[in-house]
């Protein structure tokens, strides 16, 4: 996997083109720590040219699985990170014509590893909370359009995401538990 370092960031390509894991340098002492979480010029060197227009934050308890979400006509690139706790974060390639269409990539994001995940436009996204609680933050390059929201079933057998097994099971919203599989979504579209 290719890595590019720029400033306080190391950008690592994944097996899916455009999807990147970002490791961030932090500087700490007995008082605590400081770190940059985003710098446009360094991200451009790392191959990320998204212009972010909206920041979101959520809090969830262990076992909560959110996703897999995306917008159809107004796709969003996302830069995601965890500021408290730990999650297993997943992106599924939905870009028509992509050689990795329908494939997924996952990453553990936590307060401790301070890792970020860049998800380009054209992906479904979701995460599973592994810790007792997690605070999840993400930047988006387009605003939320509720009328354009769509989702895929987290357990779609054709996508075959290998979610971590939790002793508490998974907690989903009713909406997320009723999402279609990718094949069903394509038939309905």
HUNOR-V184724 format. One line per field, one symbol per residue. ss: DSSP state (H for helix, E for strand, - for the rest). phi: phi as a letter, one per 30 degrees, with the letter a starting at -180 (. if undefined). A space follows every 10 residues. Layout:
BEGIN
ss: ???
phi: ???
END
This chain:
BEGIN
ss: --EEEE--EE EEE------E EEEE--EEE- -EEE-----H HHHHH----- ---EEEEEEE E--EEEEEEE E------EEE EEEE-EEEEE EEE------- ---EEEEEEE -----EEEE- --EEEEEEE- --EEEEEEEE -----HHHEE EE-------- ---------- E--HHHH--E -HHHHHHH-
phi: .dbbcbhcbb ccdcdcejdb cbccdbbbad dkbbadcabe ddddddjccd cdbbcbbbbb cejdcckcca cdcbdcdbcc accaiabccb bcdcdeiddc eicbbbbdcb dddhdbbccd ejbdbaacdc cebbccbacb cbddcedcdb abddcedddh dcdddcdcic cbdeeddced ddddddddd
END
